[in-house]
Amino acid sequence: MRFVCRAKVHLDVDGTATGANVSPVTINDGTWAYCPAGAGSDHDWEAIDPVSLADLKLIQVARPREAATEDSRS
């Protein structure tokens, strides 16, 4: 993956909300991109260092914990 969608509406979708026929993987700017909601439009793409889909999913799981830790320090 080279892009990940950071649109808040797409990040707030739980893993069960996407249908079986909806893929979280798409093409943006001629390369692979990931949207956790599997949405077809209204993305907020962020360029990232190349990463496999499996590793990207691990990062997505870890981020909420990191954010919660940072919030509790404030």
Order of alpha helices (4+ residues) and beta strands (2+ residues): beta-alpha-beta-beta-beta-alpha
